């Protein structure tokens, strides 16, 4: 066993029997062994669980209250404040890890931006957050649709020139003033129209038509004013035509400086806009930004800023760009970004932390964020983030000062940072007391017990981590700690069961790594290989052994101890995993198949389907792009392009790609895509017959049983929606014959609609027995069985996947029907604490309304509308509750 490991040299919701359930109707969510045997010591030395990081996010004690306050501010503040409120909302969702809600808040900030600078910042931010969708614009163009959303802003149109066009003419004796004036610059003379030049600015008016001696001169020397003859000629032409269109860039810069010196606002604005129109690259922006800041040229500065921000994260690798942001003074920043300074540095700090959270660049940007924090909400975020960076840099005194400032500003989570610092100084008891004080003074959250567990030992530590998991099952550290502790007591099976608890509902690379080592201890090399191949699917560059060894290298080593699979073996394994609803196992098999000479496009496509099931949308989109890249034919490529468009919400364009593919070659995947896209893009109920026809066409085309099973399952669903239950049953039975296990659920639905709940329950029991991931099957079975069995099934759902919200809603509804109002609200609150879910908030708001707790109902309504501002039933409840507010 010892020879196996690398040496130092290689290191690098639905109804139930309870009827009627009025509360739930509020919102229905609807291997060969090695000769040597491993010792437990050799394995446990490999399994090290680092302390959980202090996250650089805003984590309020009661995020519902914060979201409600933000929504209340929306109701009363002027529109120009909305973008800042959406930014605050974004920071709350970021702390909760709600990626979709984060992006929606950013998009709303962009849509409601009141200034061009906010439009630039939030447009670039949304673009940065959606980098994986950059190909979509090109694909839309091939469909004749231009993707303008979040594109560059026409800055000049947002910043109109606003200056008094008519200057007060000074009283002069015009009989003694000639019509023209000649400006001498060196040996050259430029003849200009005196009146037109005087209209450029007050200083020129005073010089040429006022009481100054120059007003009587026909020739004026401008040799010492840093303007060239060509520049003065261009200014003369501008005074007559109002245009600088033919003037070259270097001359425009010269004129800009001159115009600023002589207060020629119209001329300066024309230069500003003309130069801004020429900014098209990072190099242009770098060269012109300095002039823009020195000459207070707002249009040019904004244009340069837009180019730089839309080049993120790349431009932060250029020290010249970084210098601009970290050394510009407040006045220069105001020219560059108007009132959006804090938003700018929020954006820059997030990008920089994603690149390297411990870099000096990140530190400098966060220092600027602290500098421009306008209120306590801004200040606590900025101080906490900089504190996290300083902690990672081992600048402990600075980190203490910053965390302390964040706590004073109201960020209780920063106490976790202070406790870490006390522990580093050897004051473990003080760390424990700090967390205990927090736990006793507020409603406890999971992270509080997780943090306190770091400063105690034995049973006390285990108890705190159990409390942490009960309060917030999404925290991965407690599972990892318990699993490794069980390994050290030579209880590998219990360790495996513990780490599988979280992997059943949250795909974590760190937990997969722990399970990899547990499988090694159990000499289950095939399972270990599955784990490391899944890790490499999710992150090809992942490193293990605390970052010292590439996962790909360990994969190679483990594979030596697993029987070689032929292509046929791989397909058989994939078929087994797919039929067992083992999505992680299926991912691993596909990874292995991709290393062979098999058709990669098809495999990457299957990989994307599995990643979507496992709630990894970004990785799924990456796999779809790889499928497109490796497509073996044009018609296959068009299908993958169609799915890319479909998965980004462009259903009609996805349909168009499917039709193009079919026009080249009739294939299963093209017909399947067309059926899917048509069902989502058409509002016509009669399109069901077309969808049925398309799925039937798909089934006539060659494909493997994995995909045909899915098509039969989908066809059965359409037949059910059309009321054709016998045809639906035939489809589901055919799917089951080719081991499409999920068809049990569809067949159960048919039995239920035929008023045979016992058969439906038996069908779901078969699915539970066959499926490795079966939380959803337990949840669905609860619909068909008696009340006690339903209660037991839903308790099992919560154990298997605590993120599924229906069981909490069901239990709360039962409690409410039994007049146990406080217990019902507590059941919902248990899940709301770690999951911002509309249905949970909606139901709790209704419970509060029932209790005549207007403020509680209003708080939940407002928080729910932060999650989905357009939810009609929520809007109606909010309106009703709001009318009763005292």
C-alpha positions in Angstrom: 0.0 0.0 0.0 2.8 2.3 0.8 4.2 2.1 -2.7 0.8 3.3 -4.1 1.1 6.8 -2.8 3.3 9.5 -4.5 6.6 10.2 -2.9 7.8 13.7 -2.0 9.5 14.0 -5.4 6.2 13.8 -7.3 4.4 16.5 -5.2 3.2 19.3 -7.1 -44.2 20.7 -3.3 -47.5 18.6 -3.7 -50.8 17.6 -1.9 -51.1 14.7 0.5 -53.8 12.5 2.1 -54.5 15.3 4.5 -57.5 16.7 2.6 -58.1 19.5 2.0 -54.7 21.1 2.7 -55.7 24.8 2.5 -52.3 26.0 3.7 -50.3 24.1 1.0 -52.6 25.5 -1.7 -51.1 28.9 -1.0 -48.1 27.9 -3.2 -47.7 24.4 -4.5 -44.2 23.6 -5.5 -45.3 21.2 -7.0 -11.2 -4.8 -8.2 -8.2 -7.0 -7.7 -6.7 -6.5 -4.2 -3.2 -5.2 -3.6 -0.9 -7.7 -2.0 -0.1 -5.3 0.9 -2.9 -4.1 3.2 -3.3 -0.5 4.3 -3.0 0.4 7.9 -5.4 3.0 9.3 -2.5 5.2 10.2 -1.3 5.4 6.7 -4.7 6.6 5.5 -5.5 9.0 8.3 -2.2 10.8 7.8 -3.6 11.7 4.3 -6.9 12.9 5.5 -6.6 16.4 6.9 -9.5 18.8 7.3 -8.4 22.4 7.3 -10.3 25.0 9.4 -13.3 26.4 7.5 -12.4 29.7 6.0 -13.8 33.0 7.2 -15.9 34.0 4.2 -15.4 37.5 2.8 -19.1 38.0 2.5 -21.9 40.0 4.2 -23.6 37.5 6.5 -26.3 39.2 8.6 -27.8 37.5 11.6 -31.3 37.7 10.0 -31.1 38.0 6.3 -34.9 38.0 6.0 -35.0 41.2 8.1 -32.3 42.8 6.0 -34.0 41.9 2.7 -37.3 43.2 4.1 -35.6 46.5 5.0 -34.1 46.8 1.6 -37.5 46.2 0.0 -39.1 48.8 2.3 -36.5 51.3 1.1 -37.4 50.6 -2.5 -41.0 51.6 -1.6 -40.0 55.0 -0.3 -36.7 56.1 -1.8 -36.2 58.0 -5.1 -35.4 56.0 -8.2 -31.8 57.3 -8.3 -31.1 55.2 -5.2 -32.4 51.9 -6.6 -29.1 50.7 -8.1 -27.4 51.0 -4.7 -30.2 49.0 -3.1 -30.0 46.3 -5.6 -26.2 46.2 -4.9 -27.0 45.7 -1.1 -29.5 43.0 -2.1 -26.8 41.3 -4.2 -24.4 41.3 -1.2 -27.1 39.5 0.9 -27.7 36.8 -1.8 -23.9 36.4 -2.2 -23.5 35.6 1.5 -26.3 33.0 1.1 -24.6 31.5 -2.0 -27.7 32.1 -4.1 -26.0 32.6 -7.5 -29.2 33.0 -9.6 -30.6 35.6 -7.2 -27.2 37.4 -7.1 -27.2 37.7 -10.9 -30.8 38.8 -11.0 -30.0 41.6 -8.5 -27.1 42.7 -10.6 -29.2 42.7 -13.7 -31.9 44.8 -11.9 -29.2 47.2 -10.8 -28.1 47.6 -14.4 -31.7 48.0 -15.7 -32.5 50.6 -13.0 -29.2 52.5 -13.2 -29.8 56.2 -13.0 -26.5 57.4 -14.3 -24.3 56.3 -17.2 -21.5 55.4 -14.7 -23.8 52.9 -12.9 -24.9 51.6 -16.3 -21.2 51.0 -17.2 -20.3 49.4 -13.8 -23.3 47.0 -13.5 -23.3 46.2 -17.3 -19.7 45.1 -17.0 -20.3 43.3 -13.8 -23.2 41.2 -15.3 -21.0 40.5 -18.3 -18.2 39.3 -15.9 -20.6 37.1 -14.0 -21.9 35.5 -17.2 -18.5 34.9 -18.9 -19.5 31.3 -19.8 -22.3 32.7 -22.0 -20.1 34.8 -24.2 -20.6 32.4 -27.1 -24.4 32.9 -26.9 -24.2 36.3 -28.6 -22.4 34.8 -31.6 -24.9 32.0 -31.8 -27.8 34.5 -31.7 -26.2 36.4 -34.5 -26.3 33.2 -36.7 -30.1 33.2 -36.0 -30.4 36.8 -37.1 -30.8 38.2 -33.6 -28.5 40.8 -32.1 -27.8 40.3 -28.4 -27.7 43.9 -27.1 -28.3 43.1 -23.5 -25.5 44.3 -21.3 -23.6 45.5 -24.4 -21.5 48.7 -24.3 -23.3 51.9 -23.4 -23.6 54.8 -25.8 -22.0 57.1 -23.3 -22.3 60.3 -25.3 -26.1 60.0 -25.4 -26.3 59.7 -21.6 -24.1 62.8 -21.1 -25.6 65.6 -23.2 -23.7 68.9 -23.5 -25.4 71.4 -21.2 -23.9 74.9 -21.5 -25.4 78.3 -22.3 -25.0 78.6 -26.0 -25.3 82.4 -26.2 -22.7 84.5 -24.4 -23.5 87.9 -23.2 -21.8 90.2 -25.6 -19.7 92.9 -24.1 -20.3 96.6 -25.0 -17.5 97.6 -27.2 -17.0 100.2 -29.9 -17.1 97.7 -32.8 -16.2 100.5 -35.3 -12.6 100.1 -34.2 -12.7 96.3 -34.2 -11.8 94.4 -37.4 -13.9 91.4 -38.5 -10.9 89.1 -38.5 -8.1 88.4 -36.1 -4.8 86.8 -36.8 -3.1 84.6 -34.3 0.7 84.3 -34.7 2.3 81.0 -33.5 6.0 81.0 -34.2 6.5 82.0 -37.8 3.0 81.0 -38.9 -0.2 83.1 -38.9 -3.8 81.8 -38.6 -6.6 84.1 -39.7 -9.8 83.6 -37.7 -13.2 85.1 -37.5 -13.0 87.4 -34.5 -16.7 87.0 -33.6 -16.7 83.2 -33.9 -13.5 82.8 -31.8 -15.0 85.2 -29.1 -18.0 83.0 -28.9 -15.9 80.1 -27.8 -15.5 81.3 -24.2 -15.7 84.2 -21.8 -11.9 84.6 -21.8 -11.8 84.9 -25.6 -14.7 87.2 -25.6 -12.9 89.5 -23.1 -9.7 89.3 -25.1 -11.2 90.0 -28.5 -14.2 92.1 -27.9 -13.8 93.5 -24.4 -11.7 96.1 -22.7 -8.3 94.3 -23.1 -5.8 95.9 -25.5 -5.9 92.7 -27.6 -9.4 93.7 -28.7 -7.9 96.5 -30.8 -5.1 94.3 -32.2 -5.4 92.6 -35.6 -2.6 90.2 -34.7 -2.2 88.4 -31.4 0.8 86.2 -30.4 -0.2 82.8 -29.0 3.3 81.2 -29.3 3.6 80.6 -25.6 0.2 78.9 -25.1 1.1 75.3 -26.1 -1.0 75.3 -29.2 0.4 74.4 -32.6 -0.5 76.1 -35.9 -2.4 73.0 -37.0 -4.2 73.0 -33.7 -5.2 76.7 -34.0 -6.3 76.1 -37.6 -8.6 73.2 -36.4 -10.0 75.5 -33.6 -10.7 78.2 -36.2 -12.5 75.7 -38.4 -14.5 74.4 -35.4 -15.5 78.0 -34.6 -17.1 78.2 -38.1 -18.4 74.6 -38.5 -18.8 73.2 -35.0 -17.0 70.0 -36.1 -13.7 68.2 -35.3 -14.5 65.1 -37.3 -11.4 65.3 -39.5 -8.9 66.1 -36.7 -6.4 63.4 -35.9 -6.2 62.1 -32.3 -2.9 63.7 -31.3 -4.2 67.1 -32.4 -7.5 66.5 -30.5 -5.5 66.0 -27.3 -3.6 69.2 -27.9 -6.9 71.1 -28.5 -8.5 69.5 -25.4 -5.8 70.9 -23.2 -6.0 74.3 -24.8 -9.9 74.3 -24.6 -9.7 73.5 -20.9 -7.2 76.2 -20.3 -9.3 78.9 -22.0 -12.7 77.6 -20.7 -13.9 76.8 -24.2 -16.6 74.4 -23.0 -18.2 73.7 -26.3 -14.8 73.1 -27.9 -13.8 70.9 -25.0 -17.0 68.9 -25.1 -16.5 68.3 -28.9 -12.9 67.1 -28.2 -14.1 65.0 -25.3 -16.8 63.2 -27.4 -14.6 62.8 -30.5 -11.8 61.3 -28.4 -14.3 59.1 -26.6 -15.5 57.7 -29.9 -12.0 56.6 -30.7 -11.5 54.4 -27.6 -11.7 50.8 -28.8 -9.0 48.9 -26.9 -7.3 48.6 -23.5 -4.3 50.4 -24.9 -6.5 53.3 -26.1 -8.1 53.5 -22.8 -4.8 53.4 -20.9 -3.3 56.2 -23.1 -6.4 58.5 -23.0 -7.5 58.0 -19.4 -4.7 60.1 -18.0 -5.7 63.0 -20.3 -9.3 62.6 -19.3 -8.6 62.8 -15.6 -6.2 65.7 -16.0 -8.6 67.7 -18.1 -11.9 66.7 -16.3 -13.2 65.1 -19.5 -16.1 63.1 -18.3 -17.2 61.5 -21.6 -13.7 60.4 -22.4 -13.1 59.1 -18.9 -16.3 57.1 -18.9 -15.5 55.6 -22.3 -12.1 54.5 -21.1 -13.6 53.1 -17.9 -16.1 51.1 -19.9 -13.4 49.5 -22.1 -11.3 48.6 -19.0 -14.2 47.1 -17.0 -15.5 45.1 -19.9 -12.0 43.6 -20.2 -12.1 42.2 -16.7 -10.6 40.0 -15.3 -7.8 40.3 -17.8 -7.0 44.0 -17.3 -6.3 43.5 -13.6 -3.2 41.6 -14.7 -1.9 44.9 -16.2 -0.1 47.0 -13.5 -0.9 50.2 -15.5 -4.6 49.6 -15.1 -4.3 48.8 -11.5 -2.3 52.0 -10.9 -5.1 54.1 -12.3 -7.7 52.6 -9.9 -5.6 52.6 -6.7 -3.9 55.9 -7.1 -6.6 58.2 -8.6 -7.7 60.8 -6.1 -11.3 61.4 -5.2 -11.7 64.2 -7.7 -10.3 62.1 -10.5 -12.5 59.2 -9.5 -15.5 61.5 -9.6 -14.6 62.4 -13.2 -14.2 58.7 -14.1 -17.2 57.2 -12.4 -19.4 60.0 -11.0 -21.2 59.0 -7.8 -20.5 55.2 -8.4 -17.1 55.0 -6.7 -18.2 52.5 -4.0 -19.9 50.3 -6.6 -16.8 50.4 -8.8 -14.5 49.2 -6.0 -17.1 46.5 -5.0 -16.9 45.2 -8.5 -13.1 45.4 -8.7 -12.6 43.8 -5.3 -14.8 40.8 -6.2 -12.8 40.3 -9.4 -9.5 40.7 -7.7 -10.4 38.3 -4.9 -11.5 35.7 -7.4 -8.1 36.0 -9.1 -6.0 36.0 -5.9 -7.5 36.9 -2.6 -4.2 37.3 -0.9 -2.5 39.5 -3.5 -1.3 43.1 -2.9 -3.6 44.3 -5.7 -6.6 42.9 -3.8 -5.4 44.6 -0.6 -5.1 48.0 -2.3 -8.5 47.7 -4.0 -10.1 46.8 -0.7 -8.4 49.7 1.0 -10.0 52.0 -1.5 -13.4 50.3 -0.8 -13.0 51.1 2.9 -12.0 54.7 2.0 -15.1 55.3 0.0 -17.6 53.5 2.2 -20.5 56.0 2.6 -22.4 54.4 5.5 -22.3 51.6 8.0 -23.7 49.0 5.5 -20.8 49.8 3.1 -18.3 50.1 5.9 -19.0 46.7 7.6 -18.7 44.9 4.2 -15.4 46.7 3.2 -13.8 46.3 6.6 -14.8 42.6 6.9 -13.5 41.8 3.4 -10.2 43.5 4.0 -9.9 41.8 7.4 -10.3 38.4 5.6 -7.5 39.3 3.2 -5.2 40.6 6.0 -5.9 37.3 7.9 -4.8 35.3 4.9 -1.7 37.4 4.6 -0.9 36.8 8.3 -1.1 40.5 9.0 -2.8 39.8 12.3 -2.8 43.3 13.9 -4.3 44.9 10.8 -6.9 42.0 10.6 -7.9 42.5 14.2 -8.4 46.3 13.7 -10.5 45.6 10.6 -12.7 42.8 12.0 -13.2 44.9 15.2 -14.4 47.9 13.0 -16.8 45.6 11.1 -18.3 44.3 14.4 -18.8 47.9 15.6 -20.5 48.7 12.3 -22.9 45.8 13.0 -21.4 42.7 11.3 -21.6 40.0 14.0 -20.1 37.4 11.6 -16.8 39.3 11.9 -16.5 38.0 15.5 -15.5 34.7 13.9 -12.4 36.5 12.5 -11.6 38.0 15.9 -11.9 34.5 17.5 -9.5 33.1 14.9 -7.0 35.8 15.8 -7.3 35.1 19.5 -6.7 31.4 18.8 -3.6 32.2 16.8 -2.3 34.2 19.8 -2.8 31.1 22.0 -5.9 32.4 23.7 -8.2 29.4 22.8 -10.5 30.0 25.8 -11.1 33.6 24.8 -12.1 32.4 21.3 -14.6 30.0 22.8 -16.0 32.7 25.0 -16.4 35.1 22.2 -18.5 32.6 20.2 -20.5 31.6 23.3 -21.4 35.2 23.9 -22.7 35.5 20.4 -24.7 32.3 20.7 -26.4 33.4 23.9 -27.2 37.0 22.7 -28.9 36.3 19.3 -30.8 33.5 17.6 -28.0 31.0 16.9 -27.0 30.1 13.4 -25.1 27.1 12.2 -21.8 29.0 11.6 -21.7 30.1 15.2 -21.5 26.5 16.5 -19.1 25.5 13.7 -16.8 28.3 14.7 -17.0 27.5 18.4 -16.3 23.9 17.7 -12.8 24.9 16.6 -11.9 26.0 20.2 -13.1 22.9 22.1 -12.3 19.1 22.0 -13.8 15.7 22.2 -17.5 15.3 22.8 -18.1 19.0 23.2 -16.7 19.6 19.8 -18.8 16.8 18.3 -21.9 18.3 19.9 -21.3 21.7 18.5 -20.8 20.3 15.1 -24.1 18.4 15.3 -25.8 21.6 16.3 -24.2 23.3 13.4 -25.5 20.7 10.9 -29.0 20.8 12.4 -29.1 24.6 12.0 -27.4 24.7 8.7 -27.0 21.4 6.9 -25.2 23.1 3.9 -22.0 23.6 6.0 -19.5 21.0 4.8 -16.9 21.2 7.6 -18.9 19.3 10.2 -19.4 16.3 7.8 -15.7 16.3 6.9 -14.6 16.5 10.5 -17.0 13.7 11.7 -15.9 11.5 8.8 -12.2 11.9 9.4 -12.7 11.4 13.2 -14.6 8.2 12.5 -11.7 7.1 10.2 -9.2 7.7 13.1 -11.3 5.3 15.2 -11.0 2.7 12.4 -14.7 3.0 11.6 -14.4 3.4 7.8 -17.9 2.4 7.0 -19.4 4.9 9.4 -17.0 7.6 8.0 -18.3 6.7 4.5 -21.9 7.0 5.5 -21.2 10.4 7.1 -19.5 11.9 4.0 -22.2 10.4 1.8 -24.8 12.3 3.8 -23.8 15.6 2.3 -22.7 14.3 -1.1 -26.3 13.1 -1.4 -27.5 16.7 -1.8 -24.4 18.9 -2.2 -21.6 18.1 -4.6 -18.5 19.4 -2.9 -15.0 18.8 -4.2 -13.5 18.7 -0.7 -16.0 16.1 0.4 -15.3 14.0 -2.7 -11.6 14.2 -1.8 -12.4 12.9 1.7 -14.5 10.0 0.2 -11.7 9.2 -2.2 -9.3 8.5 0.7 -12.0 6.6 2.6 -12.5 4.3 -0.4 -8.7 3.8 -0.5 -8.8 2.7 3.2 -11.5 0.3 2.3 -9.5 -0.9 -0.7 -12.4 -0.1 -2.9 -10.3 1.2 -5.8 -13.1 1.3 -8.3 -15.1 3.6 -6.1 -12.0 5.7 -5.4 -11.4 6.0 -9.1 -15.1 7.1 -9.6 -14.5 9.9 -7.0 -11.3 11.3 -8.5 -12.7 11.2 -12.0 -15.8 13.1 -10.8 -13.5 15.6 -9.2 -11.6 16.0 -12.5 -14.9 16.4 -14.4 -15.9 19.3 -12.1 -12.4 20.9 -12.0 -9.7 19.5 -14.3 -7.0 21.4 -12.5 -7.9 20.3 -9.0 -5.1 19.5 -6.6 -5.2 17.1 -3.6 -3.0 16.5 -0.6 -3.5 20.2 0.5 -2.8 21.3 -3.0 0.5 19.5 -3.4 -0.5 16.8 -5.9 -2.6 17.1 -9.1 -5.8 15.0 -8.9 -5.0 13.8 -12.5 -1.8 12.2 -11.2 -3.7 10.3 -8.4 -6.2 9.3 -11.0 -3.5 7.6 -13.1 -2.1 5.9 -10.0 -5.5 4.5 -8.9 -6.3 3.3 -12.4 -3.4 0.9 -12.2 -5.2 -1.0 -9.5 -8.5 -1.2 -11.3 -9.4 -3.7 -14.0 -9.1 -2.1 -17.5 -12.5 -1.4 -19.1 -13.1 -1.8 -22.8 -15.5 0.6 -24.6 -18.2 -2.0 -24.2 -17.5 -2.3 -20.5 -17.8 1.5 -20.2 -21.1 1.6 -21.9 -22.4 -1.2 -19.7 -21.1 0.7 -16.6 -22.8 3.9 -17.8 -26.0 2.0 -18.4 -25.9 0.5 -14.9 -25.2 3.9 -13.2 -27.8 5.7 -15.3 -30.4 3.1 -14.5 -29.6 3.3 -10.8 -30.0 7.1 -10.8 -26.3 7.4 -9.8 -25.4 10.7 -11.4 -22.0 10.9 -9.8 -21.1 7.4 -11.0 -22.4 8.2 -14.5 -20.2 11.3 -14.5 -17.1 9.3 -13.6 -17.8 6.7 -16.3 -18.2 9.4 -19.0 -14.9 10.9 -17.9 -13.2 7.6 -18.5 -14.9 7.2 -21.8 -13.7 10.6 -22.9 -10.1 9.4 -22.6 -10.7 6.8 -25.3 -11.3 7.3 -29.0 -15.1 7.4 -28.6 -17.1 10.2 -30.2 -16.5 13.0 -27.7 -19.3 15.3 -28.7 -22.0 12.9 -27.6 -20.2 12.2 -24.4 -19.7 15.8 -23.5 -23.4 16.3 -24.2 -24.3 13.5 -21.8 -22.0 15.0 -19.3 -23.8 18.3 -19.5 -27.1 16.6 -18.8 -25.8 15.0 -15.6 -24.2 18.2 -14.4 -27.5 20.0 -14.7 -29.1 17.3 -12.6 -26.4 17.8 -10.0 -27.1 21.6 -9.9 -23.8 22.5 -11.5 -25.0 24.9 -14.3 -21.7 26.5 -15.1 -19.9 23.2 -15.5 -22.8 21.9 -17.6 -22.5 24.9 -19.9 -18.8 24.3 -20.2 -19.5 20.7 -21.2 -22.0 21.9 -23.8 -19.4 24.1 -25.3 -17.0 21.2 -25.5 -19.7 19.1 -27.1 -20.1 21.7 -29.8 -16.3 21.9 -30.2 -16.0 18.1 -30.7 -19.1 17.6 -32.8 -18.4 15.1 -35.6 -20.8 16.7 -38.1 -22.6 20.0 -38.8 -26.0 18.6 -37.9 -24.7 17.4 -34.6 -23.0 20.8 -33.9 -26.3 22.6 -34.6 -28.0 20.4 -32.0 -25.5 21.4 -29.3 -25.8 25.1 -30.3 -29.5 24.7 -30.0 -29.2 23.4 -26.4 -26.8 26.2 -25.5 -29.4 28.7 -26.7 -32.2 26.8 -25.0 -30.3 26.6 -21.6 -29.7 30.4 -21.7 -33.4 31.1 -22.2 -33.4 31.6 -26.0 -36.1 29.0 -26.8 -37.1 30.2 -30.3 -33.5 30.3 -31.4 -32.9 26.9 -30.0 -35.9 25.7 -32.0 -34.4 27.3 -35.1 -31.1 25.4 -34.6 -33.1 22.1 -34.3 -34.9 22.8 -37.5 -31.6 23.6 -39.3 -30.2 20.3 -38.0 -33.2 18.3 -39.2 -33.0 19.9 -42.7 -29.5 18.4 -43.0 -30.2 15.0 -41.3 -33.1 13.6 -39.4 -31.6 12.5 -36.0 -32.9 11.6 -32.6 -31.2 14.5 -30.8 -32.5 17.1 -33.3 -36.1 16.0 -33.0 -35.8 15.7 -29.2 -34.4 19.3 -29.0 -37.2 20.6 -31.3 -39.8 19.0 -29.1 -38.3 20.5 -26.0 -37.9 23.9 -27.4 -41.3 24.0 -29.0 -43.0 23.0 -25.7 -41.3 26.0 -24.0 -41.6 28.6 -26.8 -45.2 28.1 -27.8 -48.2 29.4 -25.8 -50.6 27.5 -27.9 -52.1 24.5 -26.0 -52.6 22.7 -29.3 -48.9 22.4 -29.9 -49.0 19.2 -27.7 -49.9 17.2 -30.8 -46.8 18.5 -32.6 -44.6 17.7 -29.6 -45.9 14.2 -29.6 -45.2 13.8 -33.3 -41.7 15.1 -32.9 -40.9 12.7 -30.0 -42.3 9.8 -32.1 -40.0 10.9 -35.0 -37.1 11.0 -32.5 -37.9 7.4 -31.4 -37.8 6.2 -35.0 -34.2 7.5 -35.4 -31.1 5.5 -34.2 -30.0 6.2 -30.6 -29.0 4.3 -27.5 -31.5 3.2 -24.9 -30.4 5.8 -22.4 -31.7 8.6 -24.6 -34.7 6.6 -25.9 -35.8 6.0 -22.3 -35.8 9.7 -21.8 -37.8 10.4 -24.9 -40.4 7.7 -23.9 -40.6 9.3 -20.5 -41.2 12.7 -21.9 -43.7 11.4 -24.4 -45.6 9.8 -21.5 -45.7 13.2 -19.7 -47.2 14.9 -22.7 -49.8 12.1 -23.0 -50.7 12.6 -19.4 -51.1 16.4 -19.9 -53.5 15.6 -22.8 -55.5 13.1 -20.7 -54.4 10.1 -22.7 -53.5 7.9 -19.7 -53.4 4.5 -21.5 -51.0 5.8 -24.1 -48.9 7.4 -21.3 -48.8 4.1 -19.4 -47.6 2.3 -22.5 -44.7 4.9 -22.9 -43.6 4.5 -19.3 -43.8 0.7 -19.4 -41.7 0.7 -22.6 -39.2 3.0 -20.9 -38.9 0.7 -17.9 -38.3 -2.3 -20.2 -35.1 -0.5 -21.3 -34.2 0.3 -17.7 -35.2 4.0 -17.6 -35.8 3.9 -13.9 -37.2 7.3 -13.5 -40.3 6.2 -15.6 -41.6 4.6 -12.4 -42.6 8.1 -11.3 -44.6 8.8 -14.4 -46.3 5.5 -14.2 -47.2 6.2 -10.5 -48.8 9.5 -11.7 -50.9 7.5 -14.2 -52.1 5.1 -11.5 -53.0 8.1 -9.2 -55.0 9.8 -12.0 -56.8 6.4 -12.4 -57.7 6.6 -8.7 -55.3 3.7 -7.8 -53.1 5.2 -5.1 -52.0 1.8 -3.9 -50.5 1.0 -7.3 -48.9 4.5 -7.4 -47.4 3.9 -4.0 -46.0 0.5 -5.1 -44.5 2.1 -8.2 -42.7 4.7 -6.2 -41.5 2.1 -3.8 -39.8 0.3 -6.8 -38.1 3.6 -7.7 -36.9 4.1 -4.2 -35.4 0.6 -4.1 -33.6 1.0 -7.5 -32.4 4.6 -7.3 -29.2 5.5 -5.5 -30.3 9.1 -5.2 -33.9 8.7 -4.0 -34.9 11.8 -2.0 -37.3 13.0 -4.7 -38.8 9.5 -4.9 -39.6 9.5 -1.2 -41.1 12.9 -1.6 -43.3 11.8 -4.5 -44.4 8.7 -2.8 -45.7 10.7 0.1 -48.4 12.0 -2.3 -49.8 8.5 -2.7 -49.7 6.9 0.8 -51.5 7.3 4.1 -50.7 10.1 6.5 -48.4 8.3 8.8 -46.4 6.9 5.9 -46.3 10.3 4.2 -44.9 11.8 7.4 -42.2 9.1 7.6 -41.3 9.6 3.9 -41.0 13.3 4.3 -38.8 12.9 7.3 -36.6 10.7 5.2 -36.5 13.3 2.5 -35.2 15.9 5.0 -32.5 13.5 6.1 -31.4 12.7 2.6 -31.8 16.2 1.2 -32.5 19.0 3.7 -32.6 21.5 0.8 -35.9 20.2 -0.5 -38.5 22.6 0.8 -41.7 20.7 0.4 -41.4 18.5 3.5 -41.0 21.6 5.7 -44.1 23.2 4.1 -46.1 19.9 4.6 -45.2 19.5 8.2 -45.9 23.2 8.9 -49.3 22.9 7.2 -50.2 19.9 9.3 -49.2 21.8 12.5 -51.2 24.8 11.4 -54.3 22.7 10.8 -53.8 21.3 14.3 -53.8 24.9 15.6 -50.1 24.7 16.6 -49.2 28.0 15.1 -45.9 28.7 16.8 -44.6 25.2 16.0 -45.7 25.6 12.3 -43.9 28.9 12.0 -40.8 27.4 13.7 -40.8 24.5 11.2 -40.7 26.9 8.3 -38.1 29.1 10.0 -35.9 26.1 10.4 -35.4 25.9 6.6 -35.6 29.6 5.9 -32.5 30.1 8.1 -30.3 28.5 5.4 -32.4 28.6 2.2 -34.0 31.8 0.7 -37.0 30.1 -0.8 -40.1 32.0 -2.0 -42.5 29.2 -1.1 -41.3 29.0 2.5 -41.5 32.8 2.9 -44.9 32.9 1.3 -46.3 30.3 3.6 -44.8 31.8 6.7 -46.2 35.2 5.7 -49.6 33.6 5.4 -49.3 32.1 8.8 -48.3 35.5 10.3 -51.3 37.0 8.6 -53.6 34.3 10.1 -52.2 35.2 13.5 -52.8 38.9 12.8 -49.0 39.5 13.1 -49.0 42.2 10.5 -45.4 43.2 10.9 -44.2 39.6 10.7 -46.3 39.0 7.6 -45.1 42.2 6.0 -41.5 41.4 6.7 -41.8 38.0 5.0 -43.7 39.4 2.1 -41.0 42.0 1.5 -38.3 39.4 1.7 -40.2 37.0 -0.6 -40.6 39.8 -3.2 -36.8 40.3 -3.0 -36.5 36.6 -4.1 -39.2 37.0 -6.9 -40.5 40.6 -7.4 -43.0 39.5 -10.0 -44.8 36.6 -8.1 -48.5 37.5 -8.5 -49.8 35.7 -5.4 -47.0 37.2 -3.3 -47.8 40.7 -4.6 -51.5 40.2 -3.7 -50.6 39.0 -0.2 -48.2 41.9 0.3 -50.9 44.4 -0.9 -53.4 42.9 1.5 -51.1 42.9 4.5 -49.7 46.3 3.7 -53.2 47.8 3.9 -53.4 46.6 7.5 -50.0 48.0 8.6 -50.4 50.2 11.7 
